[in-house]
Amino acid sequence: MVPSAATVFAPADAVEKALEVEDIEKLAQDLEKASPLEIMDKALEKYGNDIAIAFSGAEDVALIEYAHLTGRPFRVFSLDTGRLNPETYKFFDTVEKHYGIRIEYMFPDAVEVQALVRTKGLFSFYEDGHQECCRVRKVRPLRRALKGLRAWITGQRKDQSPGTRSEVPVVQVDPVFEGMDGGSGSLMKWNPVANVAGNDIWNFLRTMEVPVNSLHAQGYISIGCEPCTRAVLPGQHEREGRWWWEDAKAKECGLHKGNLKEENANGNVSVNGNASSDVFESQNIVNLSRAGIENLLKMEDRKDGWMVVLYSPWCPFCQAMEASFVELADKLAGSGVKVGKFRADGDQKTFVQQELQLGSFPTILFFPKHLSRPIKYPSEKRDVDSLVAFINALR
């Protein structure tokens, strides 16, 4: 039997998640003045094999050295976008041999890359921004990697990027991605060098005789994909070598997009998961108007089933599930289930609370083909597999 759409569900692990969030906030305060080595040791001790270091092939090799110095086992993964510099690939091999490890490489979906390149060409990011390419080549592979973890370790530093990383804590609940347990709050993010200056990182690397990417000697400081990275001049900020044709205050590829903030009309600052003013942007997601959602609600015999998210673009939980929902839409294209979104804040909020069971953002509804009322998705797990299982149980 399908539960009533009005039923209120209270996940059994909700209290445990709340307590863990509180523990992480206290831990962040306790470790704020700790050394990177102490922070790394604590992270590896706490999560064991369920945590891994994200390695980009740049000065974040310091993370691997810190992990090595703890004497504890550790895992390292990296995103191979297919467009890295030859020097970076050689550096990966050097690091593996130096530490006696195997880096767990994550690759983008070949079909998605093929569709992007055939549709928009090899260098579309120079014309319409880097977000779409990064989403295909970096964000989605990262999402897959993190679904197998409970925590991850990054090389973010407060002095790295103007406007986006100045408030990075040493440990936090990841505001964007989900871990193996699914749902918001299921993944922890450790930033052991958050409070370390770039010069101090390099002093550490030289002192410990750690191998580094040969691109650094050519003037590269922040290193990403070859088309989107260039050397910087003396005195320039390191992030000026990344996506140099875009706004310097929003230089995040999507891996750390929870760092982005925007100021709304009331002067309030909110975490922003996307540099644009909206979320869930995809050619496979229908942007429903008020009339459109009302028509959908009135239909008793629909041609297709509909999966609709009620959202607000400023909501961090909506931003966090954007990648999942976009991937869901792509997966359901042509399947007989359409995917839509309806912006439900502002003047629309009273309507959706009364007519569409809105409790909080995001609210996800499934409109079956032969049932007049929509059915509310009851779980906090918003990964693609969980959403597909929900649809398949009702279609």
C-alpha positions as CSV (number, residue, x, y, z in Angstrom):
1,M,0.0,0.0,0.0
2,V,1.2,3.5,-0.8
3,P,1.2,5.8,2.3
4,S,-1.0,8.9,2.3
5,A,0.7,11.9,0.8
6,A,-0.1,13.8,3.9
7,T,1.7,11.3,6.2
8,V,4.6,12.9,8.2
9,F,7.7,10.7,8.3
10,A,10.3,11.0,10.9
11,P,13.5,9.2,9.8
12,A,14.9,7.0,12.6
13,D,18.4,8.4,12.2
14,A,17.4,12.1,12.3
15,V,18.4,12.5,16.0
16,E,21.7,10.8,15.4
17,K,22.5,13.1,12.5
18,A,21.7,16.2,14.5
19,L,24.0,15.0,17.3
20,E,26.7,14.3,14.8
21,V,26.4,17.8,13.4
22,E,26.8,19.2,16.9
23,D,29.8,17.0,17.5
24,I,31.4,18.2,14.3
25,E,30.8,21.9,15.2
26,K,32.5,21.3,18.6
27,L,35.3,19.4,17.0
28,A,35.9,22.3,14.5
29,Q,36.2,24.7,17.5
30,D,38.6,22.3,19.3
31,L,40.8,21.9,16.3
32,E,40.8,25.5,15.1
33,K,44.3,26.1,16.4
34,A,45.6,22.6,15.8
35,S,48.4,21.8,13.4
36,P,47.6,20.2,10.0
37,L,49.3,17.0,11.2
38,E,47.1,16.8,14.3
39,I,43.9,17.5,12.2
40,M,44.9,14.8,9.7
41,D,45.6,12.3,12.4
42,K,42.3,12.9,14.0
43,A,40.4,12.5,10.7
44,L,42.1,9.2,9.8
45,E,41.6,7.9,13.3
46,K,37.9,8.8,13.3
47,Y,36.9,7.5,9.9
48,G,39.5,4.8,9.0
49,N,38.8,3.4,5.6
50,D,35.7,5.5,5.1
51,I,37.7,8.7,4.5
52,A,39.9,9.6,1.5
53,I,42.2,12.5,0.4
54,A,41.1,14.4,-2.7
55,F,44.3,15.0,-4.7
56,S,44.4,17.5,-7.6
57,G,48.0,17.1,-8.6
58,A,49.1,20.5,-7.1
59,E,50.5,21.6,-3.8
60,D,47.8,19.6,-2.1
61,V,50.4,16.8,-2.2
62,A,51.1,18.2,1.3
63,L,48.0,16.3,2.5
64,I,49.5,13.0,1.4
65,E,52.7,13.8,3.2
66,Y,50.8,14.7,6.4
67,A,48.8,11.4,6.1
68,H,52.1,9.5,5.6
69,L,53.6,11.1,8.7
70,T,50.7,9.9,10.9
71,G,51.7,6.3,10.2
72,R,48.0,5.4,9.7
73,P,46.6,3.7,6.5
74,F,45.1,6.3,4.1
75,R,43.3,6.4,0.8
76,V,43.8,9.0,-2.0
77,F,41.5,9.6,-5.0
78,S,41.8,12.0,-7.9
79,L,39.5,13.2,-10.7
80,D,40.9,12.6,-14.2
81,T,38.9,14.9,-16.4
82,G,40.7,13.8,-19.5
83,R,42.1,17.4,-20.0
84,L,44.9,17.6,-17.5
85,N,48.4,18.7,-18.4
86,P,50.9,16.0,-19.3
87,E,53.0,17.2,-16.4
88,T,50.2,16.4,-14.0
89,Y,49.8,12.9,-15.2
90,K,53.5,12.4,-14.7
91,F,53.3,13.8,-11.3
92,F,50.5,11.4,-10.3
93,D,52.9,8.5,-11.2
94,T,55.7,10.1,-9.2
95,V,53.5,10.5,-6.1
96,E,52.3,6.8,-6.4
97,K,55.9,5.6,-6.5
98,H,57.2,8.0,-3.8
99,Y,54.6,6.9,-1.2
100,G,54.0,3.3,-2.4
101,I,50.2,4.0,-2.9
102,R,47.7,3.6,-5.7
103,I,45.6,6.6,-6.4
104,E,41.9,5.9,-7.0
105,Y,41.1,7.7,-10.2
106,M,37.6,8.8,-11.0
107,F,36.6,9.4,-14.7
108,P,33.7,11.3,-16.2
109,D,30.9,9.4,-18.0
110,A,32.0,9.0,-21.6
111,V,28.5,9.4,-23.0
112,E,28.0,12.7,-21.2
113,V,31.4,14.0,-22.4
114,Q,30.6,13.0,-25.9
115,A,27.2,14.7,-25.9
116,L,28.7,17.9,-24.5
117,V,31.6,18.1,-27.0
118,R,29.4,17.2,-30.0
119,T,26.8,19.7,-29.0
120,K,28.9,22.7,-27.9
121,G,32.5,21.9,-29.1
122,L,35.7,21.5,-27.2
123,F,36.1,25.0,-25.7
124,S,32.5,26.1,-25.0
125,F,33.5,27.2,-21.5
126,Y,35.3,30.2,-22.9
127,E,31.9,31.5,-24.2
128,D,29.3,30.5,-21.6
129,G,31.3,29.7,-18.5
130,H,33.0,26.7,-17.0
131,Q,30.2,25.4,-14.8
132,E,28.7,23.0,-17.4
133,C,32.0,21.4,-18.4
134,C,33.1,21.1,-14.7
135,R,29.8,19.5,-13.8
136,V,30.3,16.8,-16.4
137,R,34.0,16.2,-16.0
138,K,34.5,16.9,-12.3
139,V,31.4,17.3,-10.1
140,R,29.5,14.2,-11.1
141,P,32.6,11.9,-10.9
142,L,33.3,13.4,-7.5
143,R,29.7,12.7,-6.4
144,R,30.2,9.1,-7.3
145,A,33.4,8.9,-5.3
146,L,31.9,10.5,-2.2
147,K,28.9,8.2,-2.2
148,G,31.3,5.5,-1.0
149,L,32.7,7.6,1.9
150,R,31.7,9.1,5.2
151,A,34.2,11.9,5.0
152,W,36.8,13.4,2.6
153,I,39.9,15.5,3.0
154,T,40.6,18.6,0.9
155,G,43.5,21.1,0.5
156,Q,41.3,24.2,0.8
157,R,43.0,27.2,2.4
158,K,41.5,30.4,3.6
159,D,44.0,32.5,1.6
160,Q,43.4,30.6,-1.7
161,S,40.5,32.4,-3.3
162,P,39.1,35.9,-2.8
163,G,35.5,35.8,-1.9
164,T,35.0,32.1,-1.6
165,R,37.3,30.4,0.9
166,S,38.0,33.0,3.5
167,E,35.7,31.3,6.0
168,V,36.7,27.6,5.4
169,P,36.7,25.7,8.7
170,V,39.1,22.8,9.5
171,V,36.1,20.4,9.6
172,Q,32.5,20.8,8.6
173,V,29.4,19.0,7.5
174,D,29.6,19.0,3.7
175,P,27.0,21.5,2.5
176,V,26.8,20.1,-1.0
177,F,27.5,16.4,-1.3
178,E,26.2,13.2,0.3
179,G,28.1,10.3,1.7
180,M,27.4,6.6,1.9
181,D,24.4,6.9,4.3
182,G,22.7,9.4,2.0
183,G,20.8,12.6,2.9
184,S,22.0,16.0,4.1
185,G,24.6,15.7,6.8
186,S,25.8,12.3,5.7
187,L,29.3,13.5,4.6
188,M,32.0,15.3,6.6
189,K,34.6,17.5,5.0
190,W,38.0,18.0,6.5
191,N,40.3,20.9,5.6
192,P,43.5,20.3,7.6
193,V,45.4,23.2,5.9
194,A,42.6,25.7,6.1
195,N,44.5,28.0,8.4
196,V,47.9,27.6,6.7
197,A,49.3,30.2,4.4
198,G,50.5,29.3,0.9
199,N,54.1,30.2,1.7
200,D,54.1,27.9,4.8
201,I,52.8,25.0,2.7
202,W,55.7,25.4,0.3
203,N,58.2,25.7,3.2
204,F,56.8,22.4,4.5
205,L,57.1,20.7,1.1
206,R,60.7,21.8,0.7
207,T,61.7,20.8,4.2
208,M,60.2,17.3,3.8
209,E,61.6,17.0,0.2
210,V,58.2,16.2,-1.1
211,P,57.9,15.8,-4.9
212,V,55.9,18.6,-6.6
213,N,54.3,19.1,-10.0
214,S,56.9,20.5,-12.5
215,L,54.3,23.1,-13.6
216,H,55.0,25.0,-10.4
217,A,58.5,25.8,-11.7
218,Q,56.9,27.3,-14.8
219,G,54.8,29.9,-12.8
220,Y,51.7,27.8,-12.2
221,I,50.4,27.9,-8.7
222,S,46.8,26.7,-8.8
223,I,46.6,23.8,-11.2
224,G,43.5,22.4,-12.9
225,C,42.6,21.4,-16.4
226,E,45.0,22.5,-19.1
227,P,42.6,24.8,-21.1
228,C,41.5,26.6,-17.9
229,T,44.9,27.0,-16.1
230,R,47.7,29.4,-16.9
231,A,50.8,30.7,-15.2
232,V,50.5,33.8,-13.1
233,L,52.9,36.8,-12.9
234,P,54.8,37.8,-9.7
235,G,52.3,39.5,-7.3
236,Q,49.2,38.1,-8.9
237,H,46.9,36.0,-6.7
238,E,47.2,32.2,-7.4
239,R,43.5,31.9,-8.5
240,E,44.1,34.5,-11.2
241,G,45.5,31.6,-13.2
242,R,42.2,29.8,-13.2
243,W,39.2,30.7,-15.4
244,W,40.8,34.1,-15.9
245,W,38.0,35.3,-18.2
246,E,35.4,35.0,-15.3
247,D,34.6,36.9,-12.1
248,A,37.5,36.6,-9.6
249,K,35.1,36.3,-6.6
250,A,33.3,33.2,-7.9
251,K,36.1,30.9,-9.0
252,E,34.9,27.5,-7.9
253,C,34.5,24.6,-10.3
254,G,31.6,23.0,-8.3
255,L,33.7,20.7,-6.0
256,H,33.6,23.4,-3.3
257,K,30.6,25.4,-4.5
258,G,29.2,25.5,-1.0
259,N,31.8,28.2,-0.4
260,L,30.0,30.6,-2.8
261,K,27.8,33.2,-1.3
262,E,25.3,35.7,-2.7
263,E,23.5,38.6,-1.1
264,N,19.8,38.6,-1.6
265,A,17.5,41.6,-2.0
266,N,17.1,41.9,1.8
267,G,20.9,42.1,2.3
268,N,21.0,38.6,3.7
269,V,23.9,36.4,2.7
270,S,23.3,32.8,1.9
271,V,25.4,29.9,0.8
272,N,25.0,29.6,-3.0
273,G,25.4,26.3,-4.8
274,N,25.5,27.9,-8.2
275,A,27.0,31.1,-9.5
276,S,23.7,31.9,-11.4
277,S,20.4,33.1,-9.8
278,D,18.6,29.7,-10.2
279,V,19.2,26.0,-9.6
280,F,18.2,22.8,-11.3
281,E,19.0,24.1,-14.7
282,S,18.9,21.5,-17.4
283,Q,17.3,21.0,-20.8
284,N,15.6,17.9,-19.3
285,I,13.9,19.8,-16.5
286,V,10.7,21.7,-17.2
287,N,10.5,25.1,-15.5
288,L,6.8,25.1,-14.4
289,S,4.8,28.3,-14.1
290,R,2.0,28.8,-11.6
291,A,-0.5,27.9,-14.3
292,G,1.6,24.9,-15.2
293,I,1.7,23.4,-11.7
294,E,-2.0,24.1,-11.2
295,N,-2.9,22.3,-14.5
296,L,-0.7,19.4,-13.4
297,L,-2.5,19.3,-10.1
298,K,-6.0,19.2,-11.8
299,M,-5.2,16.4,-14.2
300,E,-6.7,13.1,-13.3
301,D,-5.4,11.2,-16.3
302,R,-2.0,12.4,-17.3
303,K,-0.1,11.2,-20.4
304,D,3.1,11.0,-18.4
305,G,4.1,10.7,-14.8
306,W,5.9,13.8,-13.3
307,M,8.6,14.2,-10.7
308,V,8.6,17.8,-9.5
309,V,10.8,19.6,-7.0
310,L,9.4,22.6,-5.0
311,Y,12.4,24.7,-4.3
312,S,14.0,28.1,-3.5
313,P,17.3,29.0,-5.2
314,W,18.7,30.4,-1.9
315,C,18.1,27.2,0.0
316,P,21.4,25.3,0.7
317,F,19.6,22.0,0.7
318,C,18.2,22.7,-2.7
319,Q,21.6,23.6,-4.0
320,A,23.1,20.4,-2.4
321,M,20.7,18.2,-4.4
322,E,21.0,20.0,-7.7
323,A,23.5,17.6,-9.2
324,S,21.4,14.6,-8.2
325,F,18.2,16.1,-9.6
326,V,19.8,17.1,-12.9
327,E,21.3,13.6,-13.2
328,L,17.9,12.1,-12.5
329,A,16.3,14.3,-15.2
330,D,18.9,13.1,-17.7
331,K,18.4,9.5,-16.7
332,L,14.6,9.7,-17.0
333,A,14.6,11.5,-20.4
334,G,12.4,9.5,-22.8
335,S,11.3,7.1,-20.1
336,G,7.7,8.2,-19.7
337,V,8.4,10.3,-16.6
338,K,8.9,14.0,-17.0
339,V,10.9,16.1,-14.5
340,G,10.0,19.6,-13.5
341,K,10.7,22.3,-11.0
342,F,8.6,25.0,-9.4
343,R,10.0,27.9,-7.5
344,A,7.9,27.9,-4.3
345,D,9.2,30.8,-2.3
346,G,7.9,34.4,-2.1
347,D,4.3,34.9,-3.3
348,Q,4.0,31.2,-4.2
349,K,4.7,29.8,-0.7
350,T,1.2,30.0,0.7
351,F,-0.2,28.3,-2.4
352,V,2.2,25.4,-2.3
353,Q,1.8,25.0,1.5
354,Q,-2.0,24.6,1.1
355,E,-2.1,22.7,-2.2
356,L,1.2,20.8,-2.5
357,Q,2.2,19.8,1.0
358,L,5.2,22.0,1.2
359,G,6.8,21.7,4.6
360,S,10.4,22.7,3.9
361,F,12.6,23.1,0.9
362,P,13.2,21.1,-1.1
363,T,9.9,19.1,-1.3
364,I,9.8,16.4,-4.0
365,L,6.5,15.3,-5.4
366,F,5.6,12.5,-7.8
367,F,2.5,12.9,-10.0
368,P,1.4,9.4,-11.1
369,K,-0.3,9.0,-14.5
370,H,-3.6,7.8,-13.1
371,L,-3.8,9.5,-9.7
372,S,-5.1,13.0,-9.2
373,R,-3.1,13.9,-6.1
374,P,0.7,13.9,-6.0
375,I,2.7,11.7,-3.6
376,K,5.3,13.3,-1.4
377,Y,8.8,11.8,-1.3
378,P,9.3,11.0,2.4
379,S,13.0,10.4,2.7
380,E,16.0,12.7,3.3
381,K,18.1,10.6,0.9
382,R,18.2,12.6,-2.3
383,D,20.7,10.5,-4.4
384,V,19.7,9.4,-7.8
385,D,19.2,5.7,-6.9
386,S,16.9,6.5,-4.0
387,L,14.8,8.8,-6.2
388,V,14.5,6.3,-9.0
389,A,13.5,3.6,-6.5
390,F,10.7,5.9,-5.3
391,I,9.5,6.5,-8.8
392,N,9.6,2.8,-9.7
393,A,7.6,1.9,-6.7
394,L,4.7,4.1,-7.8
395,R,4.7,4.1,-11.6
